[in-house]
Amino acid sequence: MVSKSEQRRADLRDKLVEAAERRIEQDGARALRARDLAKDAGCAVGAIYNAVEDLNAIVMAVNGRTFQKLGVVVTASVEGAGDQSPQARLILMSHAYLSFAAENTNLWRALFDLDVPVDGPVPAWYVEELEALFANIARPVSEIFPEKSQPELALMVRALFSSVHGIVLLGLENRISGVPLSRVEDMISQILVQITKG
């Protein structure tokens, strides 16, 4: 049975995560400050660290929620598209990814801006959400490249994700090396068709 103090900590953690999500959505993860979160959650600054390890843990929790929302959007983009080619399904998912990133830019950026070393401790649920996103990509990729081994497929999935992510990032940042946002969908489609010719 959960003690009252444990329940209070859990409740405060939930408030902090919700407050952080609003702050990140508005100002980005880099602008997140303990003092602002304490004010939003109605607690003392010191109470934050009784509920969570540090601000990174709060951002990680927000990112988990964002990954879930992103997964829903990407999965929904190919529901009922089973009769379309694997390339077409990859393009649908990529366009959904772009739309999500454009509509939730600060939350989306926080997924990749968190300072977590590659060999550092990453919560299992976080890895599971990332793997679920990659699983969506893996299905059509395995149809396009049936001769590839599992390690080769996993590498191809990450290569495709990285390609689309880079195009989206440059498009959203309006960098000189990118293309106007209105043309990003076309660019993604062209690159995916070329890469997945088989």
Secondary structure, 3 states (H helix, E strand, C coil): CCCHHHHHHHHHHHHHHHHHHHHHHHHCHHHCCHHHHHHHHCCCHHHHHHHCCCHHHHHHHHHHHHHHHHHHHHHHHCCCCCCCCHHHHHHHHHHHHHHHHHHCHHHHHHHHHCCCCCCCCCCHHHHHHHHHHHHHHHHHHHHHCCCCCHHHHHHHHHHHHHHHHHHHHHHHHCCCCCCCHHHHHHHHHHHHHHHCCC
